[in-house]
Amino acid sequence: MRPILSDTSPDGLCAAIVADIVASRIGNMDVPLVGRREPDVAWALPGEPSDVRAVVAWAAFEPATVERRLDEILAAIDARGATVLWWYSRDQRPEDLRERVLRRGFERGEDTAAMALDLARLPERVAPPDATRIDLVDDLAAVDAYVGVVIRAMEIDHWQVSPDAARIRTDHIRSLLGDDPFGRRFVAFLDGEPVATSRVSMAGGVAGLYTMVTLPHARRRGIGLAMAHRALLAGREAGMRIAVLQATDMGFPIYLRLGFEQLFTYEMLARPAQ
């Protein structure tokens, strides 16, 4: 884990977002990844052939080597038969990197807001709605409930979910039970039914909010807000000073209510398996 980051200036918050996305997206997710941090790029391959995507979280290539490095990285990804998601921001280099990446079969997806919060400003309490219980994922039954919500949400959103998707996630998260210094997972139950998840990753020295999922029939009740708060509070209790996230349009209003501000934007560039 990186040292705890505490610079809450605009530049410090931007650096915290990048530190988290590098540490968390390539090495501390709900799926097994083989993370690679090299001087000019941070990226990861799926741990086994599956629906798990390869990821590029940051890059700053030298102009003289950028084409060779792109060849090397994409060849390794293609050898796994994996799709790849590139988290592109304007500080990545060289200046024409985006155009070079798009010429290699990537397609532009939706922009994602990069947001941060000084956890000293986090509200002390956000109560879950009536008939809702939020549990820490700390036993096998809670893992199954958590993964079940995630997979159901993927299916509802029309992801191409492989037959092994649940097993891969369940096995990986079970392997971390009782021995995960970097993360905490939570699952919410509405009238006894698992309906929402949240997760905090502290691998980058900040509280990175991830896996914010609420099933459609449980939305607009305040469950998502309570789940985000529960994960962020766990990060603050573990000593984190800054919280960060990458927001979808659906989640953006929730994060504003908690005090997050947008610092910049990630452009999502995706390439199908080759």
N, C-alpha and C positions, 0 to 999 in steps of 0.2 A: 504494500500500500504506500502511496505517496505520503509525504508529510501533510498534515492538515493545513489547508489553504485558508487564509484569513483576510486577504486584501479585498475589501468590499468597494474599492473604487471601480469606475466603469471598466478600466483596463484589467483590473484584478478579477472582476466577475467574468469578463470575456475569457481570460486565461483559465479560470476555473471550469468554464463550460468545455473548453477544449481538453483540459486535463481529464475531465470525467469521461468524455466521449471516447478518448483514446483508451483509457484504462478499462472502462465498463463495456463498451461495444465490442472490444476484441478479446476480453478475457473474463468478464463477470456477468454473463447473461444466464437465461434459463436453459440454454442449450450448450453442449460441449463445443468449444471452439479452440482451434490451434492459433493462438495469437502470435503475431510477429511484429516486434518493434525494432525498426531499423532506422539508421540516421535520417533517411529521407522519406520514410513512410511508416504508418501504423496500419496493419491490416490483419485479417484473420480468415482462415479456412474452416469449413465445418469439420467436426471431429470424425464424422463418418458420412458416407453418401446418404442424403435424406432431403427433406424439404428445407433444411437449415441453409440459410444464405451465407455466402462469403461477404465480408465487409471490408471497405476501405474507410478508415475513420479520419485520416489526416495524411497530407502529402506535401512535400516541398522538394521537388526534384531539381537537380541542376539542369540547365538548358541543354547541355551537351550530352546528358545521359537519360533524359526523360523518355525518349522513345524506346530505348533498350529496357529501361526499368518497367515501363508499361507492358512490354512484351513478356518479360519474366513473370510479372505478377499475374497477368491474365492467363498465361500458359499454365501456371500452377492451379489457378481456379478452374480452368477448363478441364484439366486432368481429373478433377474431382466431379466434373459434371454439374457444377453448382451455378446457381444464379448469384449475382453479386450486386450489392447496394453500396453506392459511393456517397458518403456524407460530404458534399462539396460546399466549401465556404470561400469567400473571396480572398481570404488571406493565404490560401494554398498557392503553391508555385510550381512552375513558372506562370506568368500572367495569362498565358493562353492554354493552361492545363485543361480547363473546361472544354474548350473546342477540341483538343486532342482526344479527350476521353469520349466525347460524343461521336467522333469519327470512328471509334472502335466498337460501335454497336450499342452504346448506352442510349437510353431514352430518358427524357426529362420527366420527372414526376412532380408531385406537389411540393411547394416550399414548406419548411418546418421552422417554426419560431424557436430560437435559442433563448431561453429565459433563465433568470437567476434571482435569488432571494437571500438577503441577510437573515439567517435563522433567528437572530435576536428579535426580528419583527414578526415571527410566526405567532399566530394566535395561540393562547394557552390551551384552549379547548374548542373542539368542534364535535358536537354530540352527533352520533349516528341517529338516523330516524327510528321511530318505534318499530319494534319487531325485527330489528337488525342487530346482529352480533358480529364483531370483528375479532378474528382469532389470528394469533401468530402461527405461522406454518412451522411447527416444531415436532410433528409426528407424521407417521405414514398416512393416516387418514386425512390430515390437513393437506399433505402433498397431493393426494389424489383429488381432493376437492379443488385445490388451486389449479392444477393442470386441467381438470375437467372444464373449468370456466374458460381458461385460455383457449383450449381446443374448440369449444363450442363457439366462442366469439370468432375464431378464425373461419370456421365453417359458415357462420352467418354472413361474414364479410366476403364469402366466396373465394377464400384462399384455396390454393391447390394443396390440400393437407394430405400428406403421405400416410399410409397405414401405420408407419412406425412413429408418427409425430408424437403421440401421447407417451409411448414407451421411452423415447429418447429423452423427453423432458422429465418424465417421472424418475427414470434411472439417475439422471444427472442431479436433480434436486435432492433426491434421497441420499445420494453420495455426499452431500454437503451438510446433512442434518447434524447439528451439534458441533460442526467444525467449519463454520463459514465466518471468518472475521470481517468480511467485506460487505455482507448483505443481510437484510431481513425481509421476509415475505409475509404478506397478510392476505387472508381470504375473508370475505363477508358473507354472512348467511342471512337471508330474508325469509322469515317464517320457516327456518330450518333448511332452506335450499341455498346452495352456494351460488352467488350471483355476481361477485365482483372480486377483483384482486388489485394489489399494489405491491411495489417492491422498492427498497432503497438500496443503492449500491454505493459503497464508500471506498471503492478501489482507487479512485482518483484523488482522495483527500478531501472530498466534498460529499454531500448527500445528493446523489443522482436519483431522481424519481423515475421509475420504470414500471412497465407492465400494468399500466392504469387501464383496467378492463371492467366494464359493467355491461351485463347482458341487457338487451333492449327493453325487456319487460320490467326491469328494475331501475331504469333511468328516470331522471327528473324527480327524484325523491331526496336528494342530498347524500346519497351513498357514495358517489364518486368524490365529493368534497371531503367527506369523513375519512375515506380510504387514503386520499392524498395526505391529509393532515396526520393520520396515524403513522404512515411511513416516514414523513418528514420529522415528526416528533421523535421517532426512533433514531433517526440520524443525529438530531440535536442532542439527544440523551447520550449518544455514543461519542460526543465531543466535536461533531462537525459544526463549522461556523457558517458555511455557505451551502445553499441548496441550488441545484440546477436541473433543467429538464429540456426536452425537445417536444414542443406542443403541437398536437393536431388542432384543426379548427374546432372540433367538438370539445376538446379539453381546455382550450384557451381561456374561456370565461371563468372556469373554475380556478385556474392558476392566478388570474388577476385578482380574484377574491381573496386568495391567500397572501397576496402581496408581491407576487413575481412581477418582474419587468422584462420586456424583450430587449436583448442587446444586439442581436444580429439574426440572420436567416441562413439556414442550411437549405441548399438545393439538393433534392434527392435525384440521383442519377442511377438508373437500374439497367442491368444487362441480363437477358435470359441465358439459361444454360446453353452452352455451345456443343 
